């Protein structure tokens, strides 16, 4: 099944390209409140250990003043962990 230029695939459906961003936004908004719970269930809680291991690998300076960027970090909890490890308050 090939989509025309003004169409795209979304799941098992072909939809107008102009609708895709709105549908993607709806999916993310529908899971946002349960994102961490979903990750707990899918990973058996291991995702929290993986995030801690990542922060250890980043090894933020204890003096604070961090300027790290969390790209595609979901809830931003990795960035918050880096800041907390560096001794700054979460804000």
C-alpha positions in Angstrom: 0.0 0.0 0.0 1.6 3.2 -1.2 0.5 6.6 0.0 0.1 9.6 -2.3 2.3 12.7 -1.6 -0.5 14.3 0.4 -1.1 11.2 2.4 0.9 9.2 5.0 0.7 6.1 7.1 -0.5 6.2 10.7 -0.7 2.8 12.3 -2.6 0.6 9.8 -4.3 3.5 8.1 -3.5 5.9 5.4 -4.5 9.5 6.4 -4.1 13.0 5.0 -0.6 14.3 5.7 -2.1 17.4 7.3 -3.7 15.3 10.0 -0.6 13.4 11.1 0.9 15.9 13.6 -2.4 16.3 15.4 -2.8 12.5 15.7 0.7 12.1 17.0 0.1 14.8 19.5 -3.1 13.1 20.6 -1.2 9.8 21.2 1.5 11.5 23.3 -1.1 13.4 25.3 -3.1 10.2 26.0 -0.1 8.4 27.5 1.8 11.4 29.2 0.2 11.0 32.7 1.0 7.2 32.7 4.4 7.4 30.9 6.6 6.3 33.9 4.1 3.6 34.9 4.1 2.3 31.4 7.9 2.2 31.4 7.9 0.4 34.8 5.5 -2.2 33.5 7.4 -2.8 30.2 10.9 -2.9 31.8 10.0 -4.4 35.1 11.3 -1.2 36.7 14.8 -1.6 35.1 14.4 1.7 33.2 15.1 3.5 36.5 18.4 1.6 36.9 19.3 2.4 33.3 18.7 6.1 33.9 20.8 6.0 37.0 23.6 4.3 35.0 23.3 7.0 32.4 23.7 9.7 34.9 26.7 7.9 36.4 28.2 7.8 32.9 27.5 11.5 32.4 29.3 12.2 35.7 28.0 15.7 36.2 30.3 18.0 38.2 29.4 18.2 41.8 30.0 22.0 41.9 26.8 22.6 40.0 26.5 24.9 37.1 25.6 22.1 34.7 24.4 22.9 31.2 23.2 19.6 29.9 20.5 19.0 27.4 18.0 16.1 27.5 16.9 15.3 23.9 13.7 13.2 23.5 13.7 12.7 27.3 10.0 12.0 27.7 9.2 13.5 31.1 12.7 15.0 31.4 13.5 12.8 34.4 17.0 12.1 33.1 17.8 15.8 32.9 16.4 16.2 36.4 18.6 13.4 37.7 21.7 15.0 36.2 20.9 18.3 37.8 20.1 16.6 41.2 23.4 14.7 41.0 25.2 18.0 40.4 23.8 19.4 43.6 21.3 21.8 42.1 17.6 22.0 43.1 15.1 20.6 40.6 13.2 23.5 39.1 
